[in-house]
Amino acid sequence: MDITALSSGLSQANLMSQVSTSVLKLSMDTVEQSMDNMIKMMETSVNPNLGGTIDISI
């Protein structure tokens, strides 16, 4: 087996692993930010007094 080819292959595998990890981290950060924004939106949309009383006239 050629040492140069083996070294090149391992280097490429290492680079691909680092790129995959970086892309996954970016994706996880984006999802976390989206979740935070969704939670804030849900917290501001809650009105505890809504639906507490019903006015009925017959």
Stockholm file with secondary structure:
# STOCKHOLM 1.0

chainA/1-58         MDITALSSGLSQANLMSQVSTSVLKLSMDTVEQSMDNMIKMMETSVNPNLGGTIDISI
#=GR chainA/1-58 SS CCHHHHHHHHHHHHHHHHHHHHHHHHHHHHHHHHHHHHHHHHHHHCCTTTTSCCCCCC
#=GC SS_cons        CCHHHHHHHHHHHHHHHHHHHHHHHHHHHHHHHHHHHHHHHHHHHCCTTTTSCCCCCC
//
